[in-house]
Every structure is written in structure tokens, then in C-alpha cells.
Amino acid sequence: MLNIIKKEINMSKELLSKIEWTCKMKKVKPRIYNGTLRIIKHTNLAYVEPHRVIIKDKLYLFFNEQNYFYIGNLRKKYPLSKLQEYIS
């Protein structure tokens, strides 16, 4: 049986402030959920789940220390500087 260990990852203060500032400019309230680190015990396998932010019923995915974000899934990345345009 596989033992999976989940550890919550806190969103960096810098990333959180960028998201909150952008949402404040657009006058919307984001729902923010911290990502997790999933480790399969006794292996070298691990998976980092991104931070999830729901804005206007749309899912945005973020990773700490990255200058891009994803919308809905991890297929295409967008620059963090363009977040304000995508919220519109």
C-alpha cells in the first residue's frame, strides 16, 4: 500500500500581494487555496500542487517564485504581469 504524505505549502507573501493588488484594482474578491506537496513515502516521488485562486468563477494556478500563471490547467502559461488583463 502506498503512503502519501501531504504537506501544505504557504503562498509567498510577494505572490499573495501581487494577486491581492490586482484583484483590488479590478474590485473582485479572490478565493485563495494554498498548494500542497505530496510525497510518496519510501520513494523519491513527489508532486507539487499549485496554489489555486478562484476569481470570477475562473480557476487560476500559481507556483511560488515563478513569474507566470496558468488558467484552468497546466497546458499554457501566461506572464504574471498580464494577470490584470485576464481577470477582465
MDAnalysis code that builds the backbone (N, CA, C; Angstrom):
import MDAnalysis as mda
import numpy as np

u = mda.Universe.empty(264, n_residues=88, atom_resindex=np.repeat(np.arange(88), 3), trajectory=True)
u.add_TopologyAttr("name", ["N", "CA", "C"] * 88)
u.add_TopologyAttr("resid", np.arange(1, 89))
u.add_TopologyAttr("resname", ["MET", "LEU", "ASN", "ILE", "ILE", "LYS", "LYS", "GLU", "ILE", "ASN", "MET", "SER", "LYS", "GLU", "LEU", "LEU", "SER", "LYS", "ILE", "GLU", "TRP", "THR", "CYS", "LYS", "MET", "LYS", "LYS", "VAL", "LYS", "PRO", "ARG", "ILE", "TYR", "ASN", "GLY", "THR", "LEU", "ARG", "ILE", "ILE", "LYS", "HIS", "THR", "ASN", "LEU", "ALA", "TYR", "VAL", "GLU", "PRO", "HIS", "ARG", "VAL", "ILE", "ILE", "LYS", "ASP", "LYS", "LEU", "TYR", "LEU", "PHE", "PHE", "ASN", "GLU", "GLN", "ASN", "TYR", "PHE", "TYR", "ILE", "GLY", "ASN", "LEU", "ARG", "LYS", "LYS", "TYR", "PRO", "LEU", "SER", "LYS", "LEU", "GLN", "GLU", "TYR", "ILE", "SER"])
u.atoms.positions = np.array([
    [0.839, -1.186, 0.000],
    [0.000, 0.000, 0.000],
    [0.885, 1.250, 0.000],
    [0.465, 2.227, -0.760],
    [1.220, 3.472, -0.842],
    [0.806, 4.425, 0.269],
    [1.791, 4.992, 0.910],
    [1.531, 6.016, 1.914],
    [1.879, 7.368, 1.303],
    [0.890, 8.225, 1.179],
    [1.106, 9.545, 0.606],
    [1.047, 10.574, 1.716],
    [2.104, 11.366, 1.808],
    [2.194, 12.408, 2.821],
    [1.862, 13.737, 2.149],
    [0.925, 14.478, 2.733],
    [0.549, 15.789, 2.205],
    [1.053, 16.865, 3.156],
    [1.761, 17.833, 2.597],
    [2.235, 18.970, 3.378],
    [1.776, 20.239, 2.674],
    [1.134, 21.102, 3.417],
    [0.651, 22.349, 2.831],
    [1.813, 23.303, 2.591],
    [1.774, 23.969, 1.445],
    [2.785, 24.965, 1.089],
    [2.118, 26.328, 1.163],
    [2.670, 27.220, 1.952],
    [2.121, 28.571, 2.042],
    [2.531, 29.391, 0.826],
    [1.603, 30.209, 0.363],
    [1.892, 31.086, -0.756],
    [2.864, 32.166, -0.289],
    [3.835, 32.476, -1.123],
    [4.808, 33.506, -0.746],
    [4.102, 34.854, -0.601],
    [4.604, 35.666, 0.285],
    [3.992, 36.973, 0.543],
    [4.031, 37.850, -0.703],
    [5.085, 37.745, -1.468],
    [5.214, 38.541, -2.693],
    [4.124, 38.170, -3.710],
    [3.931, 36.875, -3.916],
    [2.909, 36.421, -4.858],
    [1.518, 36.781, -4.355],
    [1.271, 36.586, -3.077],
    [-0.022, 36.915, -2.493],
    [-0.332, 38.399, -2.649],
    [0.647, 39.249, -2.417],
    [0.400, 40.687, -2.544],
    [0.127, 41.077, -3.994],
    [0.801, 40.446, -4.966],
    [0.536, 40.732, -6.380],
    [-0.896, 40.354, -6.758],
    [-1.340, 39.196, -6.302],
    [-2.697, 38.740, -6.617],
    [-3.729, 39.648, -5.964],
    [-3.536, 39.935, -4.678],
    [-4.487, 40.794, -3.967],
    [-4.531, 42.199, -4.550],
    [-3.371, 42.739, -4.943],
    [-3.327, 44.076, -5.523],
    [-4.093, 44.109, -6.850],
    [-3.877, 43.100, -7.691],
    [-4.560, 43.040, -8.982],
    [-6.061, 42.913, -8.786],
    [-6.482, 42.072, -7.860],
    [-7.914, 41.893, -7.606],
    [-8.535, 43.160, -7.025],
    [-7.780, 43.851, -6.199],
    [-8.281, 45.097, -5.628],
    [-8.497, 46.138, -6.723],
    [-7.593, 46.184, -7.696],
    [-7.725, 47.117, -8.814],
    [-8.969, 46.799, -9.654],
    [-9.278, 45.503, -9.780],
    [-10.437, 45.072, -10.568],
    [-11.711, 44.962, -9.726],
    [-11.586, 45.263, -8.435],
    [-12.708, 45.236, -7.497],
    [-13.405, 43.871, -7.459],
    [-12.592, 42.820, -7.339],
    [-13.103, 41.460, -7.184],
    [-12.463, 40.833, -5.952],
    [-13.116, 39.839, -5.408],
    [-12.629, 39.148, -4.205],
    [-12.152, 37.753, -4.608],
    [-10.858, 37.474, -4.463],
    [-10.363, 36.137, -4.824],
    [-10.552, 35.136, -3.683],
    [-10.735, 33.870, -4.056],
    [-10.713, 32.775, -3.077],
    [-9.386, 32.057, -3.286],
    [-8.564, 32.044, -2.250],
    [-7.200, 31.532, -2.366],
    [-7.056, 30.247, -1.552],
    [-6.506, 29.221, -2.201],
    [-6.245, 27.934, -1.553],
    [-4.763, 27.612, -1.735],
    [-4.070, 27.355, -0.640],
    [-2.646, 27.035, -0.702],
    [-2.418, 25.698, -1.388],
    [-1.288, 25.592, -2.071],
    [-0.909, 24.346, -2.714],
    [-0.382, 23.346, -1.694],
    [-0.107, 22.145, -2.157],
    [0.415, 21.108, -1.273],
    [1.573, 20.387, -1.936],
    [2.375, 19.775, -1.115],
    [3.438, 18.901, -1.568],
    [3.004, 17.490, -1.214],
    [2.917, 16.637, -2.217],
    [2.542, 15.238, -1.980],
    [3.769, 14.367, -2.195],
    [4.102, 13.608, -1.165],
    [5.285, 12.753, -1.201],
    [4.836, 11.313, -1.003],
    [5.296, 10.428, -1.879],
    [5.014, 9.003, -1.699],
    [6.133, 8.443, -0.833],
    [5.744, 7.984, 0.341],
    [6.702, 7.524, 1.339],
    [7.528, 6.354, 0.804],
    [8.803, 6.350, 1.160],
    [9.776, 5.320, 0.789],
    [10.086, 5.312, -0.710],
    [9.849, 6.428, -1.387],
    [10.243, 6.572, -2.786],
    [10.855, 7.961, -2.956],
    [11.316, 8.238, -4.140],
    [11.813, 9.583, -4.418],
    [10.808, 10.363, -5.263],
    [9.545, 9.975, -5.226],
    [8.497, 10.630, -6.000],
    [7.785, 11.690, -5.163],
    [7.629, 12.850, -5.772],
    [6.917, 13.936, -5.116],
    [6.193, 14.751, -6.175],
    [5.112, 15.399, -5.784],
    [4.335, 16.238, -6.692],
    [3.965, 17.522, -5.962],
    [4.184, 18.644, -6.623],
    [3.817, 19.935, -6.051],
    [2.517, 20.385, -6.705],
    [1.473, 20.492, -5.899],
    [0.203, 21.017, -6.408],
    [0.270, 22.538, -6.352],
    [-0.164, 23.206, -7.400],
    [-0.082, 24.675, -7.414],
    [-1.083, 25.306, -6.460],
    [-0.838, 26.570, -6.143],
    [-1.806, 27.352, -5.380],
    [-2.987, 27.624, -6.306],
    [-4.192, 27.481, -5.783],
    [-5.391, 27.707, -6.590],
    [-6.045, 29.008, -6.150],
    [-6.378, 29.831, -7.124],
    [-7.069, 31.089, -6.859],
    [-8.284, 31.131, -7.779],
    [-9.445, 31.334, -7.181],
    [-10.672, 31.421, -7.963],
    [-11.108, 32.878, -7.988],
    [-11.180, 33.414, -9.206],
    [-11.577, 34.800, -9.420],
    [-12.682, 34.793, -10.461],
    [-13.837, 35.332, -10.105],
    [-14.991, 35.377, -11.004],
    [-15.302, 33.988, -11.566],
    [-15.339, 32.981, -10.717],
    [-15.632, 31.588, -11.073],
    [-14.666, 31.001, -12.104],
    [-13.465, 31.511, -12.177],
    [-12.442, 31.007, -13.083],
    [-11.235, 30.588, -12.253],
    [-10.658, 29.422, -12.570],
    [-9.546, 28.868, -11.803],
    [-8.205, 29.351, -12.365],
    [-7.377, 29.933, -11.484],
    [-6.027, 30.361, -11.826],
    [-5.059, 29.563, -10.960],
    [-3.960, 29.105, -11.548],
    [-2.977, 28.302, -10.832],
    [-1.650, 29.051, -10.770],
    [-1.037, 29.047, -9.585],
    [0.209, 29.780, -9.349],
    [1.210, 28.893, -8.620],
    [2.489, 29.124, -8.898],
    [3.573, 28.488, -8.159],
    [4.415, 29.590, -7.527],
    [4.945, 29.336, -6.336],
    [5.842, 30.294, -5.686],
    [7.083, 30.508, -6.548],
    [7.622, 31.720, -6.488],
    [8.878, 32.068, -7.152],
    [8.825, 31.953, -8.674],
    [7.647, 31.984, -9.272],
    [7.513, 31.940, -10.727],
    [6.872, 33.223, -11.232],
    [7.231, 33.639, -12.422],
    [6.697, 34.870, -12.996],
    [5.616, 34.593, -14.026],
    [4.910, 33.496, -13.851],
    [3.821, 33.161, -14.744],
    [2.727, 32.435, -13.971],
    [1.560, 32.302, -14.603],
    [0.424, 31.612, -14.002],
    [-0.288, 30.823, -15.090],
    [-1.228, 29.987, -14.679],
    [-1.986, 29.158, -15.602],
    [-3.475, 29.414, -15.381],
    [-4.264, 29.176, -16.411],
    [-5.713, 29.316, -16.298],
    [-6.340, 27.956, -16.562],
    [-7.031, 27.414, -15.566],
    [-7.770, 26.156, -15.710],
    [-6.932, 24.902, -15.611],
    [-5.813, 24.822, -16.339],
    [-4.945, 23.651, -16.300],
    [-3.504, 24.106, -16.550],
    [-2.586, 23.145, -16.588],
    [-1.169, 23.487, -16.698],
    [-0.654, 23.448, -18.143],
    [-1.527, 23.549, -19.109],
    [-1.100, 23.451, -20.507],
    [-0.405, 24.695, -21.028],
    [-0.930, 25.859, -20.700],
    [-0.363, 27.091, -21.244],
    [-0.110, 28.078, -20.114],
    [1.089, 28.674, -20.127],
    [1.407, 29.644, -19.086],
    [1.297, 31.064, -19.629],
    [0.963, 31.967, -18.716],
    [0.785, 33.377, -19.037],
    [1.669, 34.186, -18.101],
    [2.226, 35.306, -18.577],
    [3.068, 36.129, -17.691],
    [2.249, 36.757, -16.565],
    [2.827, 36.779, -15.399],
    [2.151, 37.326, -14.223],
    [1.817, 38.797, -14.407],
    [2.595, 39.492, -15.195],
    [2.330, 40.909, -15.449],
    [1.032, 41.143, -16.220],
    [0.494, 40.106, -16.865],
    [-0.737, 40.223, -17.653],
    [-1.971, 39.735, -16.890],
    [-1.823, 39.418, -15.603],
    [-2.951, 38.899, -14.816],
    [-4.142, 39.828, -14.840],
    [-3.898, 41.109, -14.742],
    [-4.985, 42.094, -14.715],
    [-5.826, 42.019, -16.000],
    [-5.202, 41.782, -17.140],
    [-5.925, 41.677, -18.408],
    [-6.812, 40.452, -18.453],
    [-6.342, 39.332, -17.900],
    [-7.102, 38.090, -17.954],
    [-8.266, 38.057, -16.964],
    [-8.201, 38.861, -15.916],
    [-9.298, 38.926, -14.952],
    [-10.482, 39.665, -15.543],
    [-10.242, 40.603, -16.424],
    [-11.306, 41.418, -17.017],
    [-12.382, 40.582, -17.672],
])
